[in-house]
């Protein structure tokens, strides 16, 4: 698995949260001691998560990466994070339009 610090990448997701085109950008910051292997965003009205935005990469502990998401103009979303040790963390009703930085904490 490639380390995110070794790859200059912007994570992009099309149409997960809505249908119209509107880009939201923020930094994803892993402030834990475990690498992040999956980062998924879903609509608050849905029981399903979007695609894994980290597909093929991992965000190391204390790492950060820029994220760009076409959110369809919808700002409220749910976020699911999966760590290299198999544990998960989710946060509901996140305003992704005004994040600046989304920090993952232990």
Buried (B, 14 or more C-beta within 10 A) or exposed (E): EEEBBEEEBEBEBEEBBBEEEBEBEBEBBBEBEBBBBBBBBBBEEEEEBBEBBBEEBBBBBEBBBEBBBBBBEBBBBBBBBBBBEEEEBEEEEBEBBEBEEBEBEE
